[in-house]
Amino acid sequence: MAYCRTQCERRQFALQGLIAEGAFSDDCQSVIAYDQDLLRLTSEKLVQRAGYPARTLHTVAVKACPLTNVFAEAFKDRQFGAEVASLGELHQALRAGSEPMTIVFDPPSLFSYKSCPSTTSLSAPPRLLL
């Protein structure tokens, strides 16, 4: 419960700061805000204490973090790769500094299962590592 209260307080403080800075106006009624400290803490916890084998490649969906500079800052110098589902997301991951060998290209559909007889037994699309 204390963790939730701390998160709620952090969100409230951040929102008050955005309002005080004038982030909202008639022309701009929404903003995207990320808690960099919470992202860092969560990623470190996942990599160091979650019990995954050391060689595990953890990835972050680029669509979950559409701001390139936030993506780059939040995950630089960490053991994270990027999961991309389109060429646009692939380019964004590369611009953010993701190493090509840590990018997983996982589009919604690589091909139509019905039009490709050799894949009719697959239950999920194949995953390609770039």
N, C-alpha and C positions, 0 to 999 in steps of 0.2 A: 504494500500500500504506500509506503514512503517513497518508493521508486516512481510510482504513478504521480504522487503529489509533486515530486521534484520535476518530472516531465511537464506536468500541467503548469507549474510555476514558470518553467523555462519558456514554454509557449506563450504564456501571458506576457512575460517580460519582453519577448521578441516582438509580439504584436504591438505592445505599447511603444516600443522603440521605432517600429515601422510607421506607426501613426504620427509620432513626434517628429520624424524625419520628413513627413509629408509624402510618404510612398503612395498614399491613396489620394485620388482627386476625381473630379467629374470625368476626366479623360482616362483614368487608370483606376479601375475599381477592384482589381485583383492583383495579387503578387504571388510569386513562388518563393518560399523560404525554406532553407535547409539548416538543420542543427549540425554543424560540422563536428562539434565535439561528440555528439551522440553517434554520428556516423563512424567517427574514428574509434570510439569505445566499442561499438557493436562489431565492427570489422576485426579489431584486435581480439575481442572475446571469442569470436567465431574461429579465427585462425589459431589462437594460442591455447584456448581452454575447452573447446567443444569436443575434443577427442577424435577428430578426423586424422587420418594418416598424413604425415608430413608432405607427401607428394600430391595431396588433393588440390585441384584447381577450383577455387571458389570464383564464381563469376557474378557480376552485377548486370542486370538488364539495362541496357542503355536507355530504353524507353521509360524506365523508372527515374531517370535522372537526365532530363533533356538539356540541361545547361552544361555545355562542354567544360567551362572553367570550374564549375562545382564538381563535376565528375572527375576531372583531372586532380583537383586538390584533395578531394575526399579519399581517393584510392592510390595516390602516388606512393611509392616506396612501401607498398603492401603486397601481399601475395594474392592479389585479385586480378582476374581477367574480366573481359566484357562479353556479355551475351548479346548478340545482335540478330535482328530478324529482317533486316533490309540493307540494301547498299547504302542508303543514307545513314543508318545507324552505324554501319561499318566505317564509313568515312568519319563520322563523329568520334568513334572510339579511337581511331588512329590519330585524329587531331588532338584528342585529349592525352595522347602519349601512351596508349595501351600498346604493349608489344604484340606484334602479329601472332606469335605462337601462343598467346593467352587469350585470343579472341575466338569465341565459339559462335559460328554462324548457324543459327537455328530458326530458319524461316517457318512460317505457318505451314507451307507445303512446298517441297522442292519440285514436285511433279504430281500428276494425277495418278493415283493408284490404279484406277480403272483402265487408263490408257497404257499402262506399262505392266505387262503380264508378269515380269520377273519380280515385281514387288507386291503381288497380291497377298503374300503370306506375312508381310510386315504388319505389325500392330501400331507402329509409330514411324514417322519419317526418320531417316538416318541423320546422324549428327556429324557435321563436318568441322574439323579443326583446321583453321587457316594457318 
